[in-house]
Structure formats: structure tokens, C-alpha cells
Amino acid sequence: MVVQQHRSGGGARAVCALAAMGVMAAAAGCSGGGGDRAAADDRAGPGAVEAVRQAAAVLTGADAGDASSARVTGKPGGKDGAEGSPAQAGARADAGPKAGAGTTAKVNTSMETAAGGTRVTIRGRGTYDFRSRSGRLKVVLPQDAVGKEEHLPITELLAPGALYMMNRGAGVPKDKWVRIDTTALADGNLVTGGATDPMAAAELLLGARAVTYLGESDLAGVTVRHYRGTTDIGRAARQVPAASRGALTAAAKGFRTDTVPFDAYLDEQGRLRKVRHRFSFANEGPAVEVVSTTLLYGFGVPVSVKIPAGRDIYTGEIRQGQQP
């Protein structure tokens, strides 16, 4: 399996350095442990790349892009096939989700890291508005080695170009927010906050290349179609509207290789319901693997995000690796 490698070295130290102001720093240092149906079927075969990109485009407002250079394998009920022709790879998903559908959603996230035999899982829950590129998550850090809750849940506000965190700890007053410029992060907030920004998770799929259809499965009572493939961060960044591409462009520059393996699950309307990306930080010392999963449901839910005023943002020094 191809994994994403970050330029930073030092195994677990790489994650701590990358997330100097984020959740991953705290966690890594503390834990031991009929017609619609027919059209959908068409997308599942030679149009697999197009189906994945179209689902991402609906959420991000971007152009799904030209799929002519993509490689598509697999078809419903069959084994992986030969490399698809440009015409096949670019097959249109005419009955795909319409623009503006599912522009808000409830979100569940999980981020699992593994290094040197230690596995840590950070979970989040909240809502996200893909129209305003903003959302609110409550991120729960892992228990300590004996199962004790030693960290307060962290509230995160996601906004264009910024991540706001409450209960960050490490010397930050409890009534203050920490603001992080996501365009300045080497990973573009793909892992720093302990949860991949849902918009970034969708945007990454705009760069999908080799995609295989693996069949139908059940996801919390919803029939979904499972696609597995790789995406290209640099290509995805170029597909994002110019005014919104800062974080993903930073990620494209910050990683050693642009290739990221993914699993995407689309419902019968072609909407993205779940996506899992696999990253890896290397190479000086044990590699740190990061598996980030984003689950979308409850489309159309009301979302309210109030950006903190300047007086509510902490500007002092943060003591790294500490949490109350």
C-alpha cells in the first residue's frame, strides 16, 4: 500500500512537531494505548473516478475536473479489469448529486495514529456547512494508559484558512481560543487538529486517479457503494477555487509525495457518506501512520458557527506537550 510521507522526520516526534499548536501534540505525548439506480451502476463501473470526483465537487463547489488521465479498474459484480480508456474514464455521471444538495451535514471523525507499537485514536463529532466552509466539532482525546479521562474535550471551530480551539490547555486560559492559520501548516490541517477538516477531506477526492469499485455495503442502514483508490494532493489543490485553496496548497508543498490512498463510500444519490485517508510520517525513526476517517450524515441540518472576537483569542505562549 502506498502511504503518504511527510518531510518531517523522527517518527512520533514528527507528528508532535507538525502539530505544535494542535490536538495531535497533546495526544501523542499522553497516551499509551430504477433510473437513479441504473445511473449509479454506470458510475460504479468505468465511471468510478468521475463518480468520486463528482461527489467531492458537489460539496466543495469545485469543478470535478478532467478524468481522461485517470486509471479505472473494477466493475459491479466483477474482478478488477484492465486499464480504462480515456473515454471510459471520463464517463459522465449524469444522474449524480445536484449542486447545492447536502451542503450541510452532521460529522463524525476519527483519527488513529500508530508508532512504535503505540496506537492512539482521537474522535470528533459536530456539524459542518460546506457552503460557508465552516463547522464546529467537539474533539475527544484518548484516555491515559489506565483508562482515566485526563483531557477536557476540545471545541474546534473550522473556518476558511483558520482553526480555532477552546480547552487547548498547555497554559491557555479556559475562556480563550487559540487561532491557527491553516495555510501556514505543513499539512494544511489534514491531521493537526486531530480531525481532518471535512472540506479538506472532500477536496482531496478531486485529485482521484486510480479507482476501483469494490461493491455495495451497508453503512448505518444506508446502502453505499465502496470505492478504493489514490488521490493526488497537488492535482486536488489545483481543482479547488483559488480563494479557498490555501490550506490544500500548503499540504501539497509539505508532503514528500502527493499520493494518498483513500476509501470513499457514496450513497445511491451519489453523495459522499464516508471517506478514509491514509497518511504516513517518515523517515528518521519509526514511521507514524495516520488513518483519518470522516463520516457525513443528517444532510440539511442547521449549522451555526460564531467566529471568536479578537479579544477572546489567546496570543501568549503555549507550553508544548502539556494539557490540564
C-alpha positions in Angstrom: 0.0 0.0 0.0 1.2 3.4 -0.9 1.2 5.8 2.1 1.6 9.5 2.4 5.0 10.5 3.7 5.8 13.9 5.3 9.1 15.6 5.0 9.4 15.9 8.8 11.4 13.1 10.4 11.6 11.5 13.7 8.5 9.2 13.8 6.3 10.3 16.7 8.4 13.5 17.0 7.3 14.4 13.5 3.7 14.4 14.4 4.4 16.5 17.6 6.4 19.0 15.6 3.8 19.3 12.9 1.0 19.8 15.4 2.9 22.1 17.7 -0.3 24.0 18.4 -2.8 21.2 17.6 -4.5 18.3 19.2 -2.1 15.7 17.8 0.7 17.2 20.0 -1.3 16.6 23.2 -2.5 13.2 22.2 0.8 11.8 21.0 2.5 12.9 24.2 0.0 11.5 26.7 -1.5 8.2 25.6 -0.2 4.6 25.8 -2.7 2.9 24.2 -34.8 2.4 -11.2 -33.4 5.4 -13.2 -31.3 6.7 -10.4 -30.2 3.1 -9.7 -29.2 2.5 -13.3 -27.2 5.7 -13.5 -25.5 4.9 -10.2 -24.5 1.5 -11.5 -23.0 3.2 -14.6 -20.8 5.3 -12.3 -19.7 2.3 -10.4 -18.1 0.7 -13.5 -15.9 2.7 -15.9 -17.1 6.0 -14.4 -15.7 5.3 -10.9 -13.2 8.2 -11.0 -15.9 10.5 -12.2 -18.4 9.4 -9.5 -15.9 10.1 -6.8 -14.8 13.4 -8.2 -18.4 14.5 -8.8 -19.4 13.7 -5.1 -16.5 15.8 -4.0 -17.3 18.6 -6.4 -20.9 18.9 -5.1 -19.6 19.5 -1.6 -16.7 21.8 -2.4 -18.2 23.8 -5.3 -15.2 22.9 -7.5 -15.0 21.5 -11.0 -14.8 17.7 -10.9 -12.0 18.1 -13.4 -10.9 16.1 -16.5 -10.7 12.4 -15.8 -9.0 11.5 -19.1 -5.7 10.6 -17.4 -7.2 8.5 -14.7 -7.0 4.8 -14.4 -10.2 2.9 -13.6 -10.4 -0.7 -12.6 -13.2 -3.0 -11.5 -16.9 -3.1 -12.2 -20.0 -4.2 -10.3 -20.0 -8.0 -9.7 -16.7 -8.5 -11.4 -13.0 -8.5 -10.7 -10.5 -5.7 -11.4 -10.3 -5.0 -15.1 -7.7 -3.6 -17.4 -6.8 0.0 -17.7 -9.8 2.0 -18.9 -9.7 4.1 -22.0 -9.9 7.9 -21.7 -13.5 7.8 -23.0 -14.4 5.2 -20.3 -12.6 7.0 -17.5 -14.4 10.2 -18.4 -17.9 8.6 -18.5 -20.3 11.2 -17.1 -22.4 10.7 -14.0 -25.5 12.4 -15.5 -27.7 11.3 -12.6 -25.2 12.3 -9.9 -26.0 14.6 -7.0 -27.1 18.1 -7.9 -25.1 21.2 -7.0 -26.3 22.5 -3.6 -27.5 19.2 -2.3 -26.2 18.1 1.0 -24.5 21.4 1.7 -24.7 20.9 5.5 -24.2 17.7 7.4 -23.6 16.2 10.8 -20.0 14.9 11.0 -18.3 12.1 13.0 -14.5 11.9 12.7 -11.8 9.6 13.9 -8.0 9.9 13.6 -5.9 6.9 14.5 -2.1 7.1 14.8 0.3 4.2 15.2 4.0 4.5 16.0 6.4 2.0 17.7 3.5 -0.3 18.8 1.5 2.6 20.3 -1.9 3.3 18.9 -3.9 6.4 19.7 -7.4 7.3 18.5 -8.9 10.8 18.6 -12.7 11.1 17.9 -14.8 14.1 17.0 -18.4 15.0 16.5 -20.2 18.0 15.2 -21.7 19.8 12.2 -20.3 21.4 9.0 -21.6 23.8 6.4 -19.9 23.2 3.1 -21.4 26.5 1.7 -19.5 28.7 4.1 -16.6 26.2 4.6 -17.2 26.4 8.4 -18.1 24.0 11.1 -18.0 23.1 14.8 -16.5 19.9 16.3 -16.0 18.6 19.8 -12.8 16.5 19.8 -12.3 13.9 22.5 -8.7 13.0 23.3 -7.8 9.4 24.3 -7.7 8.2 27.9 -4.5 7.5 29.6 -3.0 4.0 30.0 -5.2 3.1 32.9 -8.4 4.4 31.3 -8.6 7.7 33.1 -10.0 10.8 31.4 -7.2 13.3 31.7 -8.1 15.7 29.0 -11.1 18.0 28.6 -12.9 17.7 25.2 -11.5 20.3 22.8 -14.0 22.5 20.9 -12.9 23.3 17.4 -14.3 25.9 15.0 -13.4 25.4 11.4 -13.3 28.4 9.1 -11.7 29.3 5.8 -7.9 29.5 6.4 -8.3 29.1 10.2 -8.8 26.7 13.1 -10.0 27.9 16.5 -9.5 25.7 19.5 -11.1 26.0 23.0 -9.8 24.0 26.0 -6.4 23.6 24.3 -4.7 23.5 27.6 -0.9 24.0 27.8 -1.2 27.3 29.6 -4.1 28.7 27.6 -6.8 30.2 29.8 -10.0 28.2 29.7 -12.1 31.1 28.4 -9.7 31.8 25.5 -9.5 30.5 22.0 -6.3 29.5 20.1 -6.3 30.5 16.5 -4.2 28.6 14.0 -3.6 29.7 10.4 -4.2 26.5 8.4 -2.5 27.9 5.3 0.8 28.0 7.3 0.6 24.4 8.5 2.7 21.9 6.6 -0.2 19.5 6.4 -2.9 22.1 5.7 -4.9 20.9 8.8 -5.2 17.4 7.4 -4.1 16.0 10.8 -3.1 18.9 13.0 -6.4 19.4 14.7 -7.0 15.8 15.5 -9.7 15.7 12.8 -9.4 16.3 9.1 -11.4 19.4 8.1 -14.4 17.9 6.3 -13.9 20.3 3.4 -10.3 19.2 3.0 -11.4 15.6 3.2 -13.8 16.2 0.3 -11.4 18.4 -1.6 -8.7 15.7 -1.6 -11.0 13.4 -3.7 -10.9 16.0 -6.5 -7.5 14.6 -7.3 -8.7 11.0 -7.5 -6.8 8.9 -10.1 -6.7 5.1 -9.9 -10.1 4.0 -8.5 -11.5 0.5 -8.1 -15.2 -0.2 -7.4 -15.4 -2.8 -4.6 -19.2 -3.3 -4.4 -22.1 -2.4 -2.2 -22.2 -2.4 1.6 -24.3 -1.2 4.5 -23.4 2.0 6.4 -25.6 2.6 9.4 -28.6 1.4 7.5 -27.7 3.2 4.2 -26.7 1.3 1.1 -23.4 2.7 -0.1 -21.0 1.9 -2.9 -17.4 1.4 -1.9 -14.6 2.9 -4.0 -10.9 2.5 -3.3 -8.1 4.4 -4.9 -5.4 7.0 -4.7 -5.6 10.8 -4.9 -3.1 13.4 -5.8 -2.9 16.3 -3.4 -1.3 18.7 -5.9 -3.9 17.9 -8.5 -6.7 18.3 -5.9 -5.3 21.7 -4.9 -5.5 22.9 -8.5 -9.1 22.0 -8.7 -10.1 24.0 -5.7 -11.4 27.6 -6.2 -8.4 30.0 -6.0 -9.9 31.8 -3.0 -10.1 28.6 -1.0 -7.1 26.6 -1.9 -4.5 27.9 0.6 -4.6 25.0 3.1 -4.6 22.3 0.5 -1.8 24.0 -1.4 0.2 24.1 1.8 -0.3 20.4 2.2 0.8 19.8 -1.4 4.1 21.5 -0.7 4.6 20.0 2.7 4.4 16.3 1.9 7.1 14.3 0.2 4.7 12.5 -2.2 1.3 13.7 -3.4 -0.2 10.3 -3.4 -2.7 9.5 -0.7 -4.7 6.2 -0.6 -8.4 6.5 0.2 -11.6 4.6 0.6 -14.8 6.5 -0.3 -18.4 5.5 0.2 -21.2 7.1 -1.8 -24.9 6.6 -1.3 -27.5 5.8 -4.1 -27.8 9.6 -4.7 -24.1 9.8 -5.3 -23.4 11.8 -2.1 -20.2 11.3 -0.1 -21.1 9.5 3.1 -17.7 8.3 4.4 -14.1 8.8 3.4 -10.9 7.4 4.9 -7.5 8.7 4.0 -4.2 7.0 5.0 -1.1 9.2 5.7 2.4 8.3 7.0 5.1 10.4 8.5 8.7 9.3 8.0 11.6 8.7 7.9 14.1 9.3 10.7 12.9 6.8 13.3 9.7 4.7 13.4 7.1 5.7 10.8 3.9 7.1 12.2 0.8 6.0 10.4 -2.3 8.2 10.5 -5.7 7.0 9.3 -8.3 9.8 9.2 -12.0 8.9 8.7 -14.8 11.4 8.1 -18.5 10.3 8.3 -21.3 12.5 6.9 -25.0 12.1 7.7 -28.1 14.2 8.6 -27.8 16.3 5.5 -29.5 19.7 5.7 -29.0 20.1 9.5 -28.8 23.7 10.8 -25.2 24.8 11.4 -24.2 27.8 13.4 -20.6 28.9 13.8 -19.7 32.2 15.5 -16.1 33.2 15.0 -14.4 34.5 18.2 -13.7 38.2 18.5 -10.1 39.3 18.7 -10.4 39.9 22.5 -11.3 36.3 23.0 -8.2 34.9 21.2 -5.1 33.9 23.2 -1.9 35.4 21.9 0.5 34.3 24.6 3.0 31.4 24.7 1.7 27.8 24.5 3.6 25.2 26.6 4.0 22.3 24.2 3.1 18.7 25.1 1.0 19.8 28.1 -2.7 19.5 28.8 -4.7 20.1 32.0 
